[in-house]
Amino acid sequence: MTEIIAAHIADFAQYAHLWGFFIIFIFMTIESSFIPFPSEVVMIPAGFLAFRGELLTGNVWIDGALAVVSGTLGSLAGAYINYFLALYLGRSALYRYGKYFFLSPQTIRRAEEVFLEYGALATFICRLLPAIRQLISLPAGLAKMEFAKFSFYTGLGAGIWVIILTAVGAWLGALSGDMSYVELVERGKELLERNYIWIFLGAAVLVAVYLVVHRRIMKLSGAAPAAGPDEPEPHAE
């Protein structure tokens, strides 16, 4: 599936100079919603095109930064679709009709288990994990997680992931300027798989720093530190 999508992405590349950032936003919105769509086929080519000067300004750093912003905003928009879908439909309807939107009961249940175990931080950590990256927004909506906090954690995780993919694309652009989009995505995925341990370790460090700062602030304010940040609310249903 990834190869097929990557091949079609090449058709959009000819419009990258004028519409590249809008295309990035739209595809990342789709990727972050309930529709199965790999982010690698969007952001790795975006970084590649930015390095080659084929986006709007022709400046590597400006176009790279704009690609990251577009990808992150798209990820947030897609996450909001899932969040409000779960918030307004409710748990029963989501389990009953989710299969018509590529959401099996088993998939929804697994996302709920992760969210209930790790709380608000799951919306950050899971943005860096395959398979559950998009779906963690659903239990956040079901639990009525505070919207501002949901946006912060989701935007932080999505932003880091988008930066990583864009950097991979730019790195491949530095290595070779003559590559098909399918080959570009495949090599990018291989590079990610070889270095996923560093992504996990980086996420773990960020979480540890957050917990230390959070507990210190709670201690200074005189409140008892919680076992975990922002535990999800019980289901209303």
KEKE-3310 file (N, C-alpha, C; in steps of 0.2 Angstrom, whole numbers, plus 5000, padded with zeros to 4 digits):
npx = (5004:5010:5019:5011:5004:5015:5019:5009:5010:5021:5014:5009:5020:5024:5017:5022:5029:5020:5009:5013:5014:5001:4996:5004:4998:4985:4986:4992:4982:4973:4981:4982:4969:4956:4957:4967:4983:5000:5011:5024:5025:5022:5029:5043:5046:5043:5053:5064:5061:5061:5075:5080:5076:5064:5052:5041:5049:5062:5072:5082:5081:5070:5059:5060:5056:5043:5037:5037:5029:5017:5014:5013:5002:4993:4992:4987:4974:4969:4969:4960:4948:4946:4946:4934:4925:4924:4920:4908:4900:4901:4905:4898:4892:4903:4910:4900:4898:4911:4918:4914:4922:4935:4938:4940:4933:4942:4954:4950:4948:4961:4967:4960:4964:4978:4977:4970:4979:4991:4987:4986:4998:4999:4994:5005:5016:5012:5011:5023:5023:5021:5005:4997:4997:4988:4976:4975:4969:4956:4951:4955:4945:4934:4936:4934:4945:4954:4953:4963:4975:4975:4977:4990:4999:4997:5001:5014:5020:5016:5023:5036:5038:5035:5046:5056:5053:5054:5067:5074:5070:5077:5090:5091:5090:5102:5111:5108:5102:5094:5082:5068:5051:5045:5057:5063:5054:5055:5068:5069:5060:5067:5078:5072:5068:5080:5084:5075:5076:5083:5073:5064:5071:5074:5060:5057:5066:5061:5049:5053:5059:5048:5040:5048:5049:5035:5032:5040:5034:5022:5025:5031:5020:5012:5003:4999:5009:5003:5000:5002:5002:4987:4976:4964:4947:4933:4922:4907:4897)
npy = (4994:5006:5008:5010:5022:5031:5031:5038:5050:5056:5062:5073:5080:5089:5100:5106:5117:5128:5124:5115:5116:5117:5105:5096:5099:5094:5080:5076:5079:5069:5058:5059:5057:5045:5038:5026:5030:5032:5042:5044:5044:5057:5067:5063:5064:5078:5084:5080:5087:5100:5101:5101:5113:5114:5118:5132:5144:5141:5141:5131:5130:5139:5133:5120:5123:5128:5117:5108:5115:5115:5101:5098:5105:5100:5087:5090:5094:5082:5075:5082:5079:5065:5066:5074:5067:5055:5061:5067:5056:5046:5032:5019:5021:5023:5010:5003:5008:5010:5001:5004:5015:5011:5007:4995:4986:4980:4987:5000:4997:4993:5006:5013:5006:5009:5023:5024:5018:5026:5039:5057:5058:5048:5053:5060:5052:5041:5047:5045:5032:5018:5012:5014:5028:5037:5034:5036:5048:5045:5038:5049:5059:5051:5051:5064:5073:5087:5100:5110:5104:5092:5097:5102:5091:5082:5090:5092:5079:5076:5086:5083:5070:5074:5083:5073:5065:5074:5078:5066:5065:5076:5072:5061:5068:5075:5065:5059:5065:5059:5050:5039:5042:5031:5024:5033:5034:5021:5019:5029:5024:5012:5018:5024:5013:5007:5016:5018:5015:5026:5036:5032:5032:5046:5051:5045:5052:5065:5063:5059:5071:5079:5074:5075:5090:5092:5086:5093:5106:5104:5101:5113:5121:5116:5106:5088:5077:5069:5052:5051:5062:5071:5061:5051:5055:5046:5036:5043:5036)
npz = (5000:5004:4994:4983:4986:4988:4974:4968:4975:4968:4957:4963:4965:4955:4957:4968:4970:4971:4978:4987:5002:5006:5001:5009:5021:5019:5016:5028:5037:5033:5036:5050:5054:5055:5043:5035:5032:5027:5036:5032:5018:5015:5022:5021:5007:5007:5015:5007:4995:5000:5003:4990:4985:4979:4984:4990:4993:4989:4998:5008:5023:5026:5019:5024:5037:5035:5030:5040:5049:5042:5041:5055:5059:5050:5056:5068:5064:5059:5070:5078:5071:5075:5089:5091:5085:5093:5105:5102:5096:5106:5116:5114:5101:5093:5094:5088:5075:5071:5062:5050:5047:5046:5058:5069:5082:5091:5088:5093:5106:5110:5109:5119:5130:5131:5133:5145:5154:5153:5153:5150:5144:5135:5123:5118:5118:5110:5098:5092:5089:5078:5070:5082:5082:5076:5082:5095:5098:5099:5111:5119:5116:5120:5134:5137:5138:5143:5131:5128:5133:5127:5114:5116:5120:5109:5098:5102:5101:5088:5081:5084:5077:5064:5062:5062:5051:5041:5042:5039:5025:5020:5023:5015:5003:5003:5001:4989:4974:4964:4964:4964:4970:4977:4980:4988:4999:5004:5007:5017:5027:5030:5036:5047:5054:5057:5067:5076:5090:5095:5094:5103:5115:5116:5117:5129:5138:5137:5143:5155:5160:5159:5170:5181:5182:5183:5195:5204:5202:5207:5220:5225:5225:5235:5233:5233:5223:5209:5204:5190:5176:5173:5174:5164:5163:5170:5160:5154:5150)
capx = (5000:5014:5022:5006:5003:5021:5020:5004:5013:5025:5010:5007:5026:5024:5013:5025:5032:5015:5004:5017:5013:4994:4996:5006:4993:4979:4988:4994:4976:4970:4985:4981:4962:4954:4959:4974:4987:5006:5014:5031:5024:5021:5034:5050:5046:5043:5060:5068:5059:5064:5082:5082:5074:5058:5046:5039:5054:5068:5077:5081:5078:5063:5054:5059:5052:5036:5035:5036:5023:5011:5013:5011:4995:4988:4992:4982:4968:4966:4968:4954:4943:4945:4944:4927:4921:4923:4917:4900:4897:4901:4908:4894:4891:4910:4911:4895:4899:4918:4920:4913:4927:4941:4940:4938:4932:4949:4958:4947:4949:4968:4969:4958:4968:4984:4976:4968:4985:4996:4984:4987:5005:4999:4993:5011:5020:5009:5012:5029:5023:5017:4999:4992:4998:4982:4970:4975:4965:4949:4950:4955:4939:4929:4937:4933:4951:4954:4955:4970:4980:4975:4981:4997:5002:4996:5005:5021:5021:5016:5028:5043:5037:5035:5053:5060:5052:5057:5075:5076:5070:5082:5096:5092:5091:5109:5115:5106:5096:5091:5078:5060:5047:5045:5063:5064:5050:5057:5075:5067:5057:5073:5083:5069:5068:5086:5086:5069:5078:5085:5067:5060:5075:5072:5054:5058:5070:5057:5044:5056:5060:5042:5038:5052:5047:5028:5031:5043:5030:5016:5028:5032:5013:5009:4999:5002:5010:4999:5004:5003:4999:4981:4972:4958:4940:4929:4917:4901:4892)
capy = (5000:5012:5009:5013:5029:5035:5032:5043:5056:5059:5066:5079:5084:5094:5106:5107:5124:5133:5121:5110:5116:5115:5097:5093:5100:5090:5073:5075:5079:5063:5053:5059:5055:5037:5035:5023:5033:5033:5049:5043:5045:5064:5071:5062:5068:5085:5086:5079:5093:5106:5101:5102:5119:5114:5121:5139:5149:5139:5141:5125:5131:5141:5128:5115:5125:5128:5110:5105:5118:5112:5094:5098:5108:5094:5081:5092:5094:5076:5072:5085:5075:5059:5068:5077:5061:5051:5066:5068:5050:5042:5025:5014:5022:5022:5003:5000:5010:5012:4997:5008:5020:5008:5006:4989:4986:4978:4993:5005:4994:4994:5013:5014:5003:5013:5029:5023:5016:5031:5046:5062:5058:5044:5057:5063:5046:5037:5050:5042:5025:5016:5008:5018:5035:5041:5032:5038:5053:5043:5038:5056:5061:5048:5053:5071:5076:5095:5101:5113:5099:5087:5100:5103:5084:5080:5095:5091:5073:5076:5090:5079:5065:5077:5085:5068:5063:5079:5078:5060:5067:5081:5068:5057:5073:5077:5059:5058:5069:5056:5044:5039:5043:5025:5022:5038:5032:5015:5021:5033:5019:5008:5022:5025:5007:5006:5021:5019:5015:5033:5040:5030:5035:5053:5052:5043:5057:5070:5061:5059:5078:5082:5071:5079:5096:5092:5085:5099:5112:5102:5101:5120:5124:5113:5100:5082:5075:5064:5046:5052:5068:5071:5055:5052:5055:5040:5037:5045:5031)
capz = (5000:5005:4988:4978:4988:4986:4967:4967:4978:4963:4953:4966:4966:4950:4960:4975:4971:4973:4982:4992:5009:5006:4999:5015:5026:5017:5017:5035:5040:5032:5039:5057:5055:5055:5037:5035:5027:5031:5036:5028:5011:5014:5025:5019:5001:5009:5017:5001:4990:5003:5002:4983:4983:4975:4987:4988:4993:4986:5003:5012:5030:5026:5016:5029:5043:5033:5029:5047:5052:5038:5043:5062:5059:5047:5061:5073:5061:5059:5077:5081:5068:5079:5095:5091:5082:5099:5110:5101:5095:5112:5116:5111:5094:5090:5094:5084:5068:5069:5057:5043:5046:5046:5065:5072:5090:5094:5088:5098:5113:5112:5110:5125:5136:5132:5136:5152:5157:5153:5154:5145:5141:5129:5117:5116:5117:5104:5091:5089:5088:5073:5071:5086:5082:5074:5085:5102:5099:5100:5118:5122:5115:5124:5141:5137:5140:5142:5124:5127:5135:5121:5108:5118:5119:5102:5094:5103:5098:5081:5079:5084:5072:5058:5061:5061:5044:5036:5042:5035:5018:5018:5023:5008:4997:5003:4999:4982:4971:4959:4967:4963:4976:4980:4983:4993:5005:5006:5010:5023:5031:5032:5040:5053:5057:5060:5072:5081:5097:5098:5095:5109:5120:5116:5120:5136:5141:5137:5148:5162:5162:5161:5176:5186:5182:5185:5202:5207:5203:5212:5227:5227:5225:5241:5231:5232:5216:5206:5201:5183:5174:5170:5173:5161:5167:5169:5154:5156:5148)
cpx = (5004:5017:5017:5005:5009:5021:5015:5006:5017:5021:5009:5014:5027:5021:5016:5027:5027:5011:5007:5014:5005:4993:4998:5001:4987:4980:4989:4987:4973:4974:4983:4974:4962:4956:4966:4978:4994:5009:5021:5031:5023:5027:5041:5051:5047:5050:5065:5067:5062:5072:5084:5080:5068:5052:5045:5045:5061:5074:5076:5078:5071:5058:5054:5055:5045:5033:5033:5030:5017:5009:5011:5004:4990:4987:4987:4975:4965:4965:4961:4948:4941:4943:4936:4922:4919:4919:4910:4897:4896:4904:4904:4893:4898:4911:4906:4896:4906:4920:4919:4918:4934:4943:4937:4937:4938:4954:4956:4949:4956:4970:4966:4962:4975:4983:4974:4974:4990:4993:4985:4993:5004:4998:4999:5015:5018:5010:5018:5029:5018:5010:4994:4992:4992:4976:4970:4971:4957:4947:4951:4949:4934:4930:4936:4939:4951:4957:4962:4975:4981:4979:4988:5001:5002:5001:5012:5023:5021:5021:5035:5043:5038:5043:5057:5060:5055:5064:5077:5075:5075:5089:5097:5093:5099:5113:5114:5101:5092:5088:5071:5057:5046:5051:5065:5060:5053:5064:5074:5065:5063:5077:5079:5069:5074:5088:5080:5071:5080:5078:5064:5064:5074:5066:5054:5061:5065:5051:5047:5057:5053:5039:5041:5050:5040:5028:5035:5038:5024:5019:5028:5025:5009:5004:5002:5003:5006:5003:5006:4999:4992:4977:4966:4952:4937:4924:4910:4895:4893)
cpy = (5006:5014:5013:5020:5033:5036:5038:5050:5060:5063:5073:5084:5090:5100:5109:5114:5129:5130:5116:5110:5115:5108:5094:5093:5095:5083:5072:5075:5072:5057:5053:5057:5047:5034:5032:5026:5035:5040:5049:5045:5053:5068:5069:5065:5076:5088:5085:5085:5100:5107:5103:5109:5119:5115:5128:5144:5147:5139:5135:5126:5134:5136:5122:5116:5125:5121:5107:5108:5116:5105:5094:5100:5103:5089:5083:5092:5087:5073:5075:5081:5069:5061:5070:5071:5057:5055:5066:5061:5046:5035:5020:5015:5021:5014:5000:5001:5011:5007:5000:5013:5017:5007:5000:4989:4984:4984:4999:5003:4995:5001:5015:5012:5007:5019:5029:5021:5022:5038:5050:5061:5053:5047:5060:5057:5042:5040:5048:5035:5023:5012:5012:5025:5039:5040:5034:5044:5051:5042:5044:5059:5058:5050:5060:5075:5083:5096:5105:5108:5094:5090:5101:5096:5082:5084:5093:5084:5073:5080:5087:5074:5068:5080:5079:5065:5068:5079:5072:5062:5071:5077:5064:5062:5075:5071:5058:5062:5066:5049:5045:5040:5037:5023:5027:5036:5026:5015:5024:5028:5015:5012:5023:5019:5005:5010:5022:5019:5022:5037:5038:5032:5042:5055:5050:5049:5063:5069:5062:5067:5081:5080:5074:5086:5097:5091:5090:5105:5110:5103:5108:5123:5121:5107:5094:5080:5069:5058:5047:5058:5067:5065:5056:5052:5048:5041:5039:5040:5024)
cpz = (5000:4998:4983:4980:4986:4978:4965:4969:4972:4958:4956:4966:4961:4952:4966:4976:4973:4978:4987:4999:5010:5005:5006:5020:5025:5019:5024:5039:5039:5036:5047:5059:5056:5049:5037:5029:5030:5030:5032:5021:5009:5016:5023:5012:5002:5010:5011:4996:4993:5002:4995:4981:4979:4978:4986:4987:4989:4992:5007:5019:5030:5024:5021:5035:5041:5032:5035:5050:5049:5040:5050:5062:5055:5052:5066:5071:5061:5066:5080:5078:5073:5086:5096:5089:5089:5104:5109:5099:5101:5110:5112:5103:5090:5089:5089:5077:5066:5063:5050:5042:5047:5054:5068:5079:5093:5094:5092:5105:5115:5113:5117:5131:5137:5135:5143:5156:5158:5154:5148:5141:5135:5123:5114:5114:5110:5098:5088:5088:5082:5075:5076:5086:5081:5079:5092:5103:5101:5107:5122:5122:5120:5132:5142:5140:5138:5135:5123:5129:5129:5115:5110:5117:5112:5097:5095:5100:5091:5078:5078:5078:5065:5056:5059:5054:5039:5036:5038:5027:5016:5018:5017:5002:4997:5000:4991:4979:4965:4962:4966:4970:4980:4983:4989:5000:5008:5010:5017:5028:5034:5037:5047:5057:5061:5066:5077:5088:5100:5098:5101:5115:5121:5119:5127:5140:5142:5142:5155:5164:5163:5168:5182:5187:5185:5193:5206:5208:5208:5219:5230:5228:5232:5240:5231:5225:5215:5204:5194:5181:5171:5168:5169:5165:5165:5163:5157:5155:5152)
residu = (MET:THR:GLU:ILE:ILE:ALA:ALA:HIS:ILE:ALA:ASP:PHE:ALA:GLN:TYR:ALA:HIS:LEU:TRP:GLY:PHE:PHE:ILE:ILE:PHE:ILE:PHE:MET:THR:ILE:GLU:SER:SER:PHE:ILE:PRO:PHE:PRO:SER:GLU:VAL:VAL:MET:ILE:PRO:ALA:GLY:PHE:LEU:ALA:PHE:ARG:GLY:GLU:LEU:LEU:THR:GLY:ASN:VAL:TRP:ILE:ASP:GLY:ALA:LEU:ALA:VAL:VAL:SER:GLY:THR:LEU:GLY:SER:LEU:ALA:GLY:ALA:TYR:ILE:ASN:TYR:PHE:LEU:ALA:LEU:TYR:LEU:GLY:ARG:SER:ALA:LEU:TYR:ARG:TYR:GLY:LYS:TYR:PHE:PHE:LEU:SER:PRO:GLN:THR:ILE:ARG:ARG:ALA:GLU:GLU:VAL:PHE:LEU:GLU:TYR:GLY:ALA:LEU:ALA:THR:PHE:ILE:CYS:ARG:LEU:LEU:PRO:ALA:ILE:ARG:GLN:LEU:ILE:SER:LEU:PRO:ALA:GLY:LEU:ALA:LYS:MET:GLU:PHE:ALA:LYS:PHE:SER:PHE:TYR:THR:GLY:LEU:GLY:ALA:GLY:ILE:TRP:VAL:ILE:ILE:LEU:THR:ALA:VAL:GLY:ALA:TRP:LEU:GLY:ALA:LEU:SER:GLY:ASP:MET:SER:TYR:VAL:GLU:LEU:VAL:GLU:ARG:GLY:LYS:GLU:LEU:LEU:GLU:ARG:ASN:TYR:ILE:TRP:ILE:PHE:LEU:GLY:ALA:ALA:VAL:LEU:VAL:ALA:VAL:TYR:LEU:VAL:VAL:HIS:ARG:ARG:ILE:MET:LYS:LEU:SER:GLY:ALA:ALA:PRO:ALA:ALA:GLY:PRO:ASP:GLU:PRO:GLU:PRO:HIS:ALA:GLU)
# end
